[in-house]
């Protein structure tokens, strides 16, 4: 082997990755790992939603069964407005209803509306299934004088005044001047129930500035009156929406 060959072999053994190449490889790997971690987070999110939807369906079945067992006074119900179902022990609204040591995390509440005449004895029952956010959290209630206060031990729907602006749009009416911004009670993705007809709507979005913040867009045309009430579970601390799902059934008593 001559000197020229020895020099070439020596140079080949000294070849390797430069610092720039190593940094590029590390950056590429880091970006890939971030994308992979993001898919795990999305998967966990949708898995949680699926689990809660399953729990909500079972809790709603239990709610309808309890409403049927305890019954409602059909003659006292109106065909043009919703009446909260309150004729049972407050502990019965928790799910699961079995006696457990752990604190109950899920609760349901129901609205009742008479369908047709009294001899028909049919009642439209709308059930809201919610998760409780925090052990000591209190939730909004609407007082008889229409004022609002935070006093419910678990999430419940409350009535909010609205007026129709277009076939798919409503405007939230906040006329109490009590310092509570009721516009924040209805946001994107929320479920609302018309007080008069019992129709269920999904809120596609609530408009943001520069548009009118009182305006909400529904997933389908509004069939209620020009002015009326909608029932919704308001958000709590940090804007968290406690309502998981809303179910409805016609029941005979």
C-alpha positions in Angstrom: 0.0 0.0 0.0 1.5 3.3 -1.1 1.4 6.6 0.8 -1.5 7.9 -1.3 -3.7 5.0 -0.4 -2.9 5.3 3.3 -3.9 9.0 3.2 -7.2 8.2 1.5 -8.1 5.5 4.0 -7.2 7.8 6.9 -9.4 10.5 5.6 -12.3 8.1 5.1 -12.1 6.9 8.7 -12.4 10.5 9.9 -15.6 11.2 8.0 -18.8 11.6 10.1 -21.9 13.7 10.8 -21.5 17.4 11.1 -23.0 19.3 14.0 -25.6 20.8 11.6 -26.7 17.4 10.4 -27.1 16.2 14.0 -29.1 19.2 15.0 -31.4 18.8 11.9 -31.9 15.1 12.8 -32.8 16.0 16.4 -35.2 18.7 15.3 -36.9 16.4 12.9 -37.3 13.7 15.6 -38.6 16.2 18.0 -41.2 17.5 15.6 -42.3 13.9 14.9 -42.6 13.1 18.6 -44.7 16.3 19.1 -47.2 15.1 16.4 -47.3 11.6 18.0 -47.9 13.1 21.4 -50.7 15.3 19.9 -52.5 12.2 18.5 -52.4 10.6 22.0 -54.0 13.8 23.5 -56.7 13.8 20.9 -57.4 10.1 21.4 -57.7 10.6 25.2 -60.1 13.5 24.6 -62.4 11.6 22.3 -62.2 8.5 24.5 -63.4 10.7 27.5 -66.2 12.1 25.4 -67.3 8.6 24.4 -67.2 7.3 27.9 -69.3 10.2 29.2 -71.8 9.8 26.4 -72.3 6.2 27.4 -72.7 7.2 31.1 -75.2 9.9 30.1 -77.3 7.4 28.1 -77.5 5.1 31.1 -78.2 8.0 33.5 -81.0 9.2 31.3 -82.6 5.8 31.3 -82.5 5.8 35.1 -83.9 9.3 35.1 -86.9 8.4 32.9 -87.5 5.3 35.1 -87.6 7.5 38.2 -89.9 10.1 36.7 -92.2 7.2 35.7 -92.1 5.6 39.2 -92.6 8.8 41.2 -95.0 10.3 38.6 -96.1 13.8 37.8 -99.3 15.7 38.3 -100.3 15.9 34.6 -103.2 18.2 35.3 -100.8 20.8 36.8 -98.6 20.9 33.7 -99.0 23.3 30.8 -98.7 22.4 27.1 -97.0 25.7 26.4 -94.2 25.7 29.0 -91.7 23.5 30.8 -92.0 22.6 34.4 -88.9 21.4 36.4 -89.4 18.0 37.9 -88.7 18.4 41.6 -91.1 16.0 43.4 -88.4 13.6 44.7 -85.6 13.7 47.2 -82.7 15.8 45.9 -80.3 12.8 46.4 -82.3 10.9 43.8 -80.9 13.1 41.0 -77.4 11.7 41.5 -76.0 9.0 39.3 -75.4 6.2 40.1 -78.3 6.1 42.6 -76.7 3.3 44.7 -75.1 4.2 48.0 -71.4 4.6 47.4 -68.7 6.0 49.5 -67.3 8.1 46.6 -68.8 11.5 45.9 -71.4 11.4 43.0 -70.0 13.0 39.9 -73.0 12.9 37.5 -76.4 14.4 38.0 -79.6 14.6 36.0 -82.5 17.0 36.0 -85.8 17.0 34.1 -88.3 19.3 32.5 -91.9 18.2 31.9 -94.5 19.6 29.5 -98.0 18.2 28.9 -98.8 17.0 25.4 -102.4 17.4 24.3 -105.4 17.3 26.6 -105.5 15.8 30.1 -107.3 12.6 29.1 -104.3 11.8 26.9 -102.1 12.0 30.0 -99.0 12.2 27.8 -96.0 14.2 29.1 -92.9 15.3 27.2 -89.9 14.7 29.5 -86.6 16.3 28.8 -83.6 15.1 30.8 -80.3 17.0 31.1 -77.3 14.8 32.2 -74.4 16.8 33.7 -71.1 16.3 35.4 -70.3 18.0 38.6 -67.3 20.2 38.4 -65.5 20.3 41.8 -66.9 19.0 45.1 -67.8 22.5 46.6 -68.9 24.2 43.4 -72.3 25.8 43.4 -74.4 26.4 40.3 -76.8 29.0 38.9 -80.5 29.0 39.8 -83.3 31.3 38.6 -85.3 32.7 41.5 -89.1 33.2 41.3 -88.5 37.0 40.7 -86.3 36.1 37.7 -83.1 37.1 39.5 -80.1 34.8 39.4 -78.1 33.3 42.3 -75.5 30.7 42.8 -77.0 28.1 45.1 -77.7 24.8 43.5 -75.5 21.9 44.7 -75.4 20.4 41.2 -75.9 21.7 37.6 -79.5 22.4 36.5 -81.0 24.1 33.5 -82.3 27.6 33.9 -84.6 29.7 31.6 -83.0 32.5 29.5 -85.0 35.1 27.5 -84.5 35.2 23.8 -86.0 36.8 20.7 -85.9 35.5 17.1 -83.9 37.5 14.7 -83.8 35.3 11.6 -84.9 31.7 10.9 -81.7 30.3 12.5 -80.7 33.1 14.8 -81.8 34.2 18.2 -80.8 37.2 20.4 -80.2 36.7 24.1 -82.3 39.3 26.1 -80.6 40.5 29.3 -83.0 43.0 30.8 -82.4 42.6 34.5 -79.5 45.1 34.9 -78.2 42.9 37.8 -74.6 42.9 36.8 -74.8 39.3 35.5 -74.0 38.9 31.8 -76.5 36.2 30.7 -74.9 36.3 27.2 -72.2 34.0 28.6 -74.8 31.4 29.6 -75.1 30.2 25.9 -72.0 29.5 23.9 -70.8 27.4 21.0 -71.8 23.7 21.1 -74.4 24.2 23.9 -77.8 22.5 23.8 -80.9 24.6 24.4 -84.6 23.6 24.8 -87.5 25.8 23.8 -89.7 26.5 26.7 -92.9 26.5 24.6 -92.5 23.6 22.2 -89.8 21.5 23.9 -87.8 21.4 20.7 -84.0 20.8 21.2 -81.5 22.9 19.4 -77.7 22.9 19.1 -75.9 26.2 19.2 -73.5 26.4 16.3 -71.9 29.5 17.5 -72.3 32.7 19.6 -71.2 35.7 17.7 -68.1 37.6 18.8 -67.1 41.3 18.3 -67.4 43.1 16.0 -70.7 41.2 15.6 -73.5 41.4 18.2 -72.4 39.2 21.1 -76.1 38.6 22.0 -76.7 36.7 18.8 -76.5 32.9 18.6 -76.7 30.7 15.5 -78.8 27.5 15.7 -78.3 24.2 13.9 -81.8 24.4 12.4 -84.7 26.9 12.0 -86.4 28.1 15.1 -90.0 27.1 15.5 -90.8 28.8 18.8 -92.4 32.2 19.3 -90.9 35.6 18.3 -90.0 36.1 22.0 -89.7 33.4 24.6 -87.5 31.3 26.9 -84.9 28.7 26.3 -83.6 26.3 29.0 -79.8 25.8 29.2 -77.3 24.6 31.7 -74.9 27.6 32.2 -71.2 27.3 32.4 -69.3 27.4 35.7 -65.9 28.5 36.9 -63.5 29.0 34.0 -66.3 28.7 31.5 -66.6 24.9 31.8 -69.8 23.5 30.3 -71.1 20.8 32.7 -73.9 19.4 30.5 -73.0 16.1 28.7 -76.2 15.3 26.8 -79.9 16.1 26.6 -82.5 13.3 26.0 -86.2 13.5 25.5 -89.1 11.1 25.6 -92.9 11.1 25.5 -94.3 9.3 28.5 -97.9 8.4 29.6 -99.0 8.6 33.2 
